């Protein structure tokens, strides 16, 4: 992807130089890009142990601000700047879509190892995630290497897809989609997983909407990188790698084919209306 360093929108909080709030691991249910499944897959593949998922988050917890690494001492400077560029670009795209000042910027929070958020504490092993309580996307830049080594999804635009997906969750939050999904899940627990799948696939489609908006900046193969990344985090592929079989009833993010399908759907015309995963019988 062709991009230039420029002025920042001021929405990045770089706390990689400070010690975040580690401790117990809390997974924002269904909202992160890879969530529980990637954590389980990586742990099982590497022989790791178990983890605890609390039944409720500490909504009063907040990640400390500040703690950036000086630019001249930052080995991840290029990736940091690229991540900020993608985040700002995606939000700019959605601000135009909302119109009339209806879009409220999220914050990009960069951290290392562990972090305390408005949704509770989390380990970087859960991958990138969005917390609706504080409207922040949490990102440990080391996940870039994990995508290449663990998931087989290298490339700058694969990484851009990850960030655009999380911005998609912010869009859902502003539109009230995530609140409505949680309400429906509470009313009908048997539909909790299928509803989570539709929420995640919509965020994939929203990532595609942004990809369409920046089409003139893309290099040959960029879209394929994003599709490879979307397929790499399909529930079926992660479950097969982690335990050797697949249980569709336990899917929370969608299959590899579904994730690629909905990214392509958003990228094809760049129309958010095409991303209504809740208005179709089959996703």
C-alpha positions as CSV (number, residue, x, y, z in Angstrom):
1,X,0.0,0.0,0.0
2,X,1.3,3.4,-0.9
3,X,1.2,5.9,1.9
4,X,2.9,9.0,3.2
5,X,3.8,10.1,6.7
6,X,1.9,13.3,7.4
7,X,0.1,15.1,10.1
8,X,-1.6,12.9,12.7
9,X,-5.3,13.3,13.6
10,X,-4.2,13.1,17.3
11,X,-6.1,9.9,18.0
12,X,-3.1,7.7,18.9
13,X,-2.1,7.0,22.5
14,X,1.3,5.3,22.5
15,X,1.8,3.6,25.9
16,X,4.4,1.1,24.7
17,X,7.0,2.7,27.0
18,X,5.0,2.3,30.1
19,X,3.9,-0.7,32.0
20,X,0.3,-1.5,31.3
21,X,-2.2,-3.2,33.6
22,X,-1.6,-6.9,33.1
23,X,-3.1,-9.4,35.6
24,X,-6.1,-11.4,34.7
25,X,-7.1,-11.8,31.1
26,X,-10.4,-10.4,30.0
27,X,-11.7,-11.0,26.5
28,X,-14.1,-8.4,25.1
29,X,-16.7,-11.0,24.0
30,X,-16.9,-11.3,20.2
31,X,-15.6,-7.7,19.5
32,X,-11.9,-8.4,18.8
33,X,-10.6,-9.5,15.4
34,X,-9.5,-12.9,16.6
35,X,-10.6,-13.0,20.2
36,X,-10.6,-16.2,22.1
37,X,-10.0,-18.5,19.2
38,X,-6.6,-17.1,18.2
39,X,-5.5,-17.1,21.8
40,X,-6.6,-20.8,22.2
41,X,-5.0,-21.7,18.9
42,X,-1.7,-20.1,19.7
43,X,-1.6,-21.5,23.2
44,X,-2.4,-25.1,22.0
45,X,0.0,-25.0,19.1
46,X,2.8,-23.7,21.4
47,X,1.9,-26.0,24.3
48,X,0.7,-23.2,26.5
49,X,-1.6,-23.4,29.4
50,X,-5.1,-22.3,30.2
51,X,-6.6,-18.8,30.9
52,X,-9.4,-17.3,32.9
53,X,-12.3,-15.3,31.3
54,X,-14.2,-13.3,34.0
55,X,-17.9,-13.2,33.7
56,X,-17.9,-9.3,33.9
57,X,-15.6,-6.5,33.1
58,X,-14.4,-3.8,35.4
59,X,-16.0,-0.9,33.5
60,X,-14.2,1.6,35.7
61,X,-10.8,0.4,34.6
62,X,-8.9,2.7,32.2
63,X,-5.6,2.2,30.5
64,X,-3.0,4.8,31.5
65,X,-2.2,7.4,28.8
66,X,1.3,8.3,27.7
67,X,4.6,6.4,27.8
68,X,5.6,6.7,24.1
69,X,9.0,5.4,23.0
70,X,11.2,8.2,21.6
71,X,11.1,8.1,17.8
72,X,14.9,7.7,17.5
73,X,14.8,4.7,19.8
74,X,11.7,3.0,18.4
75,X,12.5,-0.2,16.4
76,X,8.8,-0.4,15.4
77,X,8.6,3.2,14.2
78,X,7.6,2.4,10.6
79,X,4.9,0.0,11.7
80,X,3.7,2.4,14.3
81,X,3.4,5.2,11.8
82,X,1.7,3.0,9.2
83,X,-0.8,1.8,11.8
84,X,-1.6,5.4,12.7
85,X,-2.0,6.3,9.1
86,X,-4.4,3.4,8.4
87,X,-6.4,4.2,11.6
88,X,-6.7,7.8,10.6
89,X,-7.6,7.0,7.0
90,X,-10.3,4.5,8.0
91,X,-11.8,7.0,10.4
92,X,-11.7,9.8,7.8
93,X,-13.6,7.5,5.4
94,X,-16.3,6.8,8.0
95,X,-16.6,10.4,9.0
96,X,-17.5,11.2,5.4
97,X,-20.0,8.4,5.3
98,X,-21.8,9.5,8.5
99,X,-21.8,13.2,7.4
100,X,-23.2,16.1,9.4
101,X,-20.7,15.6,12.2
102,X,-22.3,12.4,13.4
103,X,-19.0,10.5,13.5
104,X,-17.1,10.5,16.8
105,X,-13.4,9.5,16.6
106,X,-12.1,6.4,18.4
107,X,-8.6,6.3,19.9
108,X,-5.8,3.9,18.9
109,X,-4.1,2.7,22.0
110,X,-0.6,1.0,21.4
111,X,0.7,-1.1,24.2
112,X,2.9,-4.1,25.0
113,X,2.2,-7.4,26.7
114,X,-0.9,-6.5,28.7
115,X,-3.3,-3.6,29.3
116,X,-6.1,-2.4,31.5
117,X,-9.1,-1.1,29.5
118,X,-12.6,0.1,30.0
119,X,-13.6,-3.5,29.2
120,X,-11.2,-5.1,31.8
121,X,-7.6,-6.3,31.6
122,X,-6.3,-8.2,28.6
123,X,-3.2,-9.9,27.4
124,X,-1.7,-9.1,24.0
125,X,-2.3,-12.8,23.2
126,X,-6.0,-12.0,22.4
127,X,-4.9,-10.0,19.4
128,X,-6.2,-6.5,18.4
129,X,-9.6,-5.6,19.9
130,X,-12.0,-2.7,20.3
131,X,-13.5,-1.8,23.6
132,X,-16.8,0.0,23.3
133,X,-16.7,1.3,26.9
134,X,-13.8,3.6,26.3
135,X,-14.1,3.7,22.4
136,X,-10.5,2.6,21.9
137,X,-8.8,0.1,19.6
138,X,-6.1,-1.7,21.5
139,X,-3.1,-2.9,19.5
140,X,0.1,-4.6,20.4
141,X,2.4,-4.2,17.4
142,X,4.0,-7.6,18.0
143,X,0.8,-9.1,16.5
144,X,2.2,-8.1,13.1
145,X,4.8,-10.8,13.5
146,X,2.3,-13.3,14.9
147,X,0.2,-12.8,11.7
148,X,3.1,-13.9,9.6
149,X,4.5,-16.7,11.8
150,X,1.4,-18.1,13.4
151,X,-1.4,-17.3,10.9
152,X,0.4,-17.3,7.6
153,X,-1.0,-13.8,6.8
154,X,2.0,-11.5,6.1
155,X,1.9,-8.1,4.4
156,X,1.2,-4.4,5.1
157,X,-2.4,-4.5,3.7
158,X,-3.1,-7.7,5.7
159,X,-2.2,-5.6,8.8
160,X,-4.3,-2.7,7.4
161,X,-7.3,-5.0,7.2
162,X,-6.9,-5.9,10.9
163,X,-7.0,-2.2,11.9
164,X,-9.9,-1.4,9.5
165,X,-11.9,-4.3,11.0
166,X,-11.5,-2.9,14.5
167,X,-12.6,0.6,13.3
168,X,-15.6,-1.3,11.9
169,X,-16.5,-2.3,15.4
170,X,-16.4,1.4,16.4
171,X,-18.8,2.2,13.6
172,X,-21.1,-0.6,14.9
173,X,-20.9,1.0,18.3
174,X,-21.8,4.4,17.1
175,X,-24.7,3.0,15.2
176,X,-25.9,1.0,18.2
177,X,-25.4,-2.3,16.5
178,X,-23.3,-3.8,19.2
179,X,-25.8,-2.9,21.9
180,X,-28.6,-4.4,19.9
181,X,-26.7,-7.6,19.4
182,X,-26.0,-7.9,23.2
183,X,-29.7,-7.3,23.9
184,X,-30.7,-10.1,21.5
185,X,-28.1,-12.4,22.9
186,X,-29.4,-11.9,26.4
187,X,-33.0,-12.5,25.2
188,X,-32.0,-15.7,23.3
189,X,-28.7,-17.2,24.6
190,X,-29.0,-20.0,21.9
191,X,-28.5,-17.3,19.3
192,X,-25.4,-15.8,21.0
193,X,-22.9,-17.3,18.7
194,X,-24.7,-16.8,15.4
195,X,-25.3,-13.2,16.3
196,X,-21.6,-12.8,17.2
197,X,-20.7,-14.2,13.8
198,X,-23.0,-11.7,12.0
199,X,-21.4,-8.8,14.0
200,X,-17.9,-9.9,13.1
201,X,-18.7,-10.4,9.4
202,X,-20.2,-7.0,9.2
203,X,-16.9,-5.6,10.6
204,X,-15.1,-7.5,7.9
205,X,-17.4,-5.9,5.3
206,X,-16.8,-2.5,6.8
207,X,-13.1,-3.1,6.4
208,X,-13.8,-3.8,2.7
209,X,-15.7,-0.5,2.5
210,X,-12.5,1.3,3.5
211,X,-10.4,-0.8,1.2
212,X,-12.6,0.4,-1.7
213,X,-12.1,4.0,-0.6
214,X,-8.3,3.8,-0.8
215,X,-8.2,1.7,-4.0
216,X,-6.0,4.2,-5.8
217,X,-3.3,3.7,-3.1
218,X,-3.2,0.0,-3.4
219,X,-0.4,-2.1,-5.0
220,X,-1.0,-5.3,-6.9
221,X,-1.7,-8.1,-4.5
222,X,-2.8,-5.8,-1.6
223,X,-6.5,-6.9,-1.7
224,X,-5.3,-10.6,-1.8
225,X,-3.2,-10.0,1.3
226,X,-6.3,-8.7,3.1
227,X,-8.4,-11.7,1.9
228,X,-5.7,-14.1,3.0
229,X,-5.7,-12.5,6.5
230,X,-9.5,-12.7,6.7
231,X,-9.4,-16.4,5.8
232,X,-6.6,-17.0,8.2
233,X,-8.7,-16.0,11.2
234,X,-11.8,-18.0,10.1
235,X,-13.2,-20.0,13.0
236,X,-12.9,-23.3,11.0
237,X,-9.3,-22.8,10.2
238,X,-8.3,-21.8,13.7
239,X,-10.2,-24.7,15.2
240,X,-8.7,-27.2,12.8
241,X,-5.2,-26.0,13.6
242,X,-5.8,-25.9,17.3
243,X,-7.6,-29.2,17.9
244,X,-7.9,-31.0,14.6
245,X,-11.7,-30.8,14.1
246,X,-14.3,-28.1,13.5
247,X,-17.5,-27.3,15.4
248,X,-19.6,-24.8,13.5
249,X,-22.0,-24.4,16.4
250,X,-19.2,-22.8,18.4
251,X,-18.2,-20.3,15.7
252,X,-18.2,-16.7,16.9
253,X,-16.4,-14.9,14.0
254,X,-17.4,-16.9,10.9
255,X,-15.7,-19.4,8.6
256,X,-12.7,-18.5,6.4
257,X,-15.0,-18.4,3.4
258,X,-17.6,-16.2,5.1
259,X,-15.0,-13.7,6.2
260,X,-13.4,-13.4,2.8
261,X,-16.9,-13.2,1.2
262,X,-18.0,-10.2,3.3
263,X,-14.7,-8.4,3.0
264,X,-15.1,-8.7,-0.8
265,X,-18.7,-7.5,-0.6
266,X,-17.7,-4.3,1.1
267,X,-14.7,-3.8,-1.1
268,X,-16.6,-4.3,-4.3
269,X,-18.7,-1.1,-4.3
270,X,-17.7,0.6,-1.0
271,X,-21.3,0.9,0.1
272,X,-22.0,0.4,3.8
273,X,-25.6,-0.6,2.9
274,X,-24.1,-3.8,1.3
275,X,-22.9,-4.9,4.8
276,X,-26.3,-5.8,6.3
277,X,-25.3,-9.2,7.6
278,X,-28.4,-9.2,9.9
279,X,-30.8,-8.8,7.0
280,X,-30.0,-12.0,5.2
281,X,-31.0,-15.5,5.9
282,X,-27.6,-17.0,5.3
283,X,-24.2,-15.3,5.8
